[in-house]
Amino acid sequence: MSRPFRALRASLQTAWLLALALAWMPAQAHKGSDAYLDVQQASPDAALPASARAGAAPADGFRLVLAVALRDLDLVVPVDSNADGRVTWAEVKAVTPQVLALLNRTARLEAPAGSLGAAAGDALQDACRLDWQADGLERRSDGVYFRAAAQARCPAGKALTFSYRLLKDEDSTHRLLVAGRIGGTDLLSTLSPQQGSLLLRPESAGRGGAAGAGPAQSPAPSNRLSALRDYFSLGVHHLLQGYDHLAFLLALVLPLQLSLRRSPLAFPAPSGQGGTGLRPAGRANWLALLRTVTAFTIGHSITLILATFGLTQASPAWVEPAIALSIAVTAGLNLRPVRRRRTDALALVFGMVHGFGFAGLLLEAAAPGGLLPWALAGFNLGVEAGQLIAVVGWVLVSQALVGRPWYGRVVVRGGSVLLIVLAAWWFWQRVGWRASPASQGAGEALAMAVTVCGALPGRLRAAASSRFKMA
């Protein structure tokens, strides 16, 4: 076996293994691990028994509602106790005490003691202690969430922080999206378990009274900038964790690194007919890359803005499969390229579909109206920054390989085939198919077959494929 053929086979094996690893990613590949916290000011007496309300010290009352995905809780509590891939209500009820105990340890409201003594500081912490109670289940775009609610009665005017440690050791990508209203001021932020805590109210903020008391106030400039900063970071995180968005970008830019001798999007002639027909990307290709990325930006920005402000709606039931189809169609055009294919037009149209996927996170975060424009701007800029990071990273890697004779066949064609397989897998999952023992066995058999086919010599693999028909 010649050295070039061995190198090609090794490249194909590596690519197949990478595709298999990607194929086992979750169906909601554009949605990361997120939890949601709503904080509202409430009557300070709601957290006290009736017998203790008379003569109680001045205090502020708060109601907190936390929603955590069952799939995330299953990382630390055996929610799916029989490991069949389907969580039942009976299983949720059985682990509810464990979940509440976990939340009481990892999701806490704290009032820093400051210069107070140890005894006074302990009393202050006890006054703000949360006792989470189950509040049912709710369905969001990426699955079912466990809801827990708690009431708190904290001394008036004291600083308040929310401490969050859930999944700190299990998932470094986990994020808590915090929204609400305290003392007439809108609240919007994000928190990771690694950050630890979030300041909800500074010292000497005064009593806010009951929910809705006092005139409404505009968000402070610091709150606006904080929302802009936090959601910029969230946008970068969301894009780089959104494997389907990255896959679509890759499908778009795969052929743009090539500048072809015959036609803009023709592929090299078969081996033995002279040369590869490829040369490194020139100025026209750089402009095409810029137009394509810009068109994708414009497309998803349009639908992101429209959906966030409620001007249009799109159900995840069709958005998620449509995103998978956009990857397959774009990658398929790389295999049978159109002579005058407009990748910018393709990016614009499919970018509008992806924008609905981006909007889902902002809508579920329930950002207060006064801070929504700032969150939208920060999130969109963050998505663009993440997109730029991904594209620049790919360009740097591909520029080192684009001059190789096998680049068009292995990277462009092979990569496009793998993207089609991956998109088909995601589409199959998103239209309702879920893992079961039988389907898991079929998936393992498919994985083994693909791996073996990737290791076969070319002629034998071609002979086998000509005789094999899918049932």
Order of alpha helices (4+ residues) and beta strands (2+ residues): alpha-beta-beta-alpha-alpha-beta-alpha-beta-beta-beta-beta-beta-beta-alpha-alpha-beta-beta-alpha-alpha-alpha-alpha-alpha-alpha-alpha
